[in-house]
């Protein structure tokens, strides 16, 4: 590896958390282009050599994470109990938030047709969504959007990488959205904590107060 690549690896390993590329550029005294080049080299090196860690891009941040396939082993050595897995209602809700963000609970309820307050709260607790601000309307309801944890879970670096949203003004469009939700459930993508450790899978059942 080049010196820039090795230095980048050392910084990300020592941090253990997502680090903005602008900060890396400042610390390494490199241009943004050089940091991206070093990141590409590091990612290719880790992938080609079969390392147990990988480079993850989360928006404008970089992080070293344990590979998802070793998540259960990492959880055991850290003595972490495997948390509950996401239910269909949670998958529907997080998909709606992802596509329509920023969105209020009332707007999510209208799309789903059921009260999603508990599910929203659960997704906030899991770190998949967060409050992004307040709607300029009576009552000032909270606006929700996805987090870096959601991006890392979906293995995408930006929300724009999600599949194109279908037209929801007709039955066919709604059906296509349901297909995307089902695909998300079947993707079996593990969720990871802030330190890059795999915590739980997207499949399975979780009891929720909205009865789904």
FILUMVEX-102510 format. One record per atom (N, C-alpha, C): x, y, z. Coordinates in steps of 0.05 Angstrom, whole numbers, plus 5000, padded with zeros to 4 digits. Atoms other than C-alpha are relative to their C-alpha. Example, Ala and Ser with C-alpha at 12.3 -4.5 7.8 and 13.67 -1.06 7.14 Angstrom:
BEGIN
501849765000524649105156501850245000498449764999527349795143498550225014
END
This chain:
BEGIN
501749765000500050005000501750255000498649745000502150724989500050115029499849884973504051155049497350145007502649874995497551555042497949805009502050214994493450915043500549895028499350114973497150645105499250205022500649794981496351315141496950025004503049994998488851325125499049765016500950244985488050615151500550035030499349964972491550795216498150195014501849804989487051405227497249885005502650124998480651025214499949785021499950214980482750435256500050115028499849874973484550885315497450145008502449864994478151275309497749815009502250194995473250695307497350114993502549885007467851175285500250134972499949865026465851505219501550265002498449755000470752065202499550154974500549855024468952625154502550024983497749995017473452635093501450275002498849744998474553385103502050005024498250024976477653235172502549834993497850175009481952685142501950154982498349845018484353155088501650205016498649814983486253665142502349875015498050144984489953165185502349904983498050125017493552825129501450204982498949795017494953485094499949924970500450105028492153195029497550144989502449905014487153444978497849805003502350184999480153154977500449774980499650205021482052794913502049795009498050194990488152474946498949825021501250164979484052245005498249794987501750195013478951924959501649784985498350195014484551594919501149805021498950184979487551314984497849825010502250164990480651075006499349784980500550205020479550714940502149785001497850204998486350374947499749835024500450154975484950175019497749804997502350185003478149895001500649764982499250215018480949494943501949805013498050174987486649234985498649815021501550154980482049005042498349784987501850195014477248664993501649784987498450195015482548324951501549805018498550164982486348055010498349845020501850154983480247775045500150075029499849914972481048185108497349985014502550014984475948135164498750275004501149734999474748885160499750114972500449875026472349325104499650305004500449714999471950055087497250074992502849935005465050355090499850304996500549715005462951025060497250075009502649914989457351385097499850304994500149725007455752035062502850104994497349905004462052445066502049905022498450114979464952005121501149724992498850265004469451385122500249865026499750154976469650825172500949724994499250285002472950145181498149845017502050164987467849615200500749704997499750295003467948865214498149924978501750095022465148495154497549865011502650114991457748295161500049705006500050294997459247555153501349915026498850074974463247565218498650135023501449854979458147965257499349835025500850174977455747385300502549935018497550064985462947205320500950245016499249764986464547925337498250065024501949954978458247985379500649815023499450204979460347355418502450095016497549934986467347605434499550255017500649764984464348265458497749955020502250084982458947885496497650174996502449855006453448265461497749824994502450165005446447975462498850104973501249935025443147955394497350135004502649874996437448465395497949894982502250095017430548345365500450094971499849945028429948345290497650164990502149815010425848845249497549854990502550115009418548685237499250114972501049895025414648795173499150295003500949724995411549425203502450195002497649834998418449695220501350044973498849985026420949545150498450194982501749825015414949895119500550295008499749734990415950505163502750124992497449895007423450575152500250054970500049965029422350505077498650264993501549755005417151065078501650245008498349784991421651515119502350054980497749985018427451375072499250144974500849895026423551555009498650285002501549754998419352135036501250215018498849824980424052465086500650284989500950024972423552925121497049975001502850074999416752655142499149995029501150014973412252715202498749735006501450254993408952145240497349994987502749995012402152375214500249924971499750065029404652325142500649704997499450295001407451625156497449845005502550134994400751425187498150004976501749985023397051675125500749804978499050195021401351255078499549715009500350284991401150625121497249935007502850064993393950695143499749915029500150084972395650525216501750195017498449834982398550885277502849885001497250095001406050835270501850135021498549854979408051235332502049825014498250184985410950635369502349904982497950095019414650385307502150214995498249775004417651075295501950015024498449994976420051085367502049785001498250235000423050395360502350034980498049955021426750585296502050225009498249794988429551205332501849875020498450144980431950765389502249834987498050175014435450305339502050174984498149825013438850915308499650014969500450005029435850805238498850264990501149745007431951455238500450205023499749794979432452115276498450244993501549755005428952785284501950194985498449825017431453255230499250295004500949724996427553875252497050005006502949964994420454145261498650114976501749905022414954255210498850275008501149734995412854985205496949994996502950035000405554825221499049995028501150014973400854835281501049755015499050224984403754405336503049944996497250055007410654405304500849715003499450284999410853655292502949944991497350085007417653315288500249884972499550115026420553145220502249795003498150234998424152475213501449944974498450085023429652245167501849775007498250234994434651675161502750105010497549944987441351655195502449864985497650145010448551435180499849705004500350294995446750765211498349874979501750105022441250675159501749964975498350015024446250825103501949765002498150224996451250335132498549734998501650245001445749815140499449924971500750055028443749875067502449984982497450015015451049895046499950204977500049785020450050545009501350245013498749774988453851195018498350255000501849775001448151665002497149914994502850085004440551645003499249994971500649995029440551794928500549734987499450265012443051084916497749805004502350184998436350784937498649974973501550035025432150494880498050224996501949785007427750994844497249945012502650044988421151094880497949984978502150035020415150844840497850215004502349814998409051274825497949885018501850104980404451204885497150104996502749905005398351524853498149784988501750215010395850854827500749745014499750264987395250134851502649874992497650125009401049904809502450125014497849874986405650414840500349915029500050094973403650224910501049715002499150285001404749494892503049984997497149995004411749664868501550085026498749924975413350014934500049765019500150244983411049384971502149804992498050195010415648974927502850095010497549894991421449434947500349945030499950064971419649345021500549715004499550284997419348595012502949934993497250055007426148614977501850085022498449914978428948995035500049795022500250214979426348465083501649754992498750255009429247905041503050044995497249945006435948255032501949895021498450114978438347985100502550175005497849824995442748595110500350045030499749974971445648615181500350295008499749734989445049245222502650015017497549984985451449495254499950245018499949794980452949935313501950224990498349785007456750595312503049924997497250085001463250215323500549794978499650185023462149785262499449705006500550274992460049155300497149924991502750095008454248755270498349945025501750044977448348755317497649824995502350175006442148465284499350014971500750035028439048255219497450144994502449875008433448575179497649815000502250195001429347935178498949935027501150104975424847645232497650165009502449874990419147875276500750155026499749844976418748415329497250095008502649924991412548545371499850305002500449715000409849245361497350075010502649924989404149645391497950064979502049955020400949775324498849754989501350255006399149045320500949864975499150135024403448845261502649865005
END
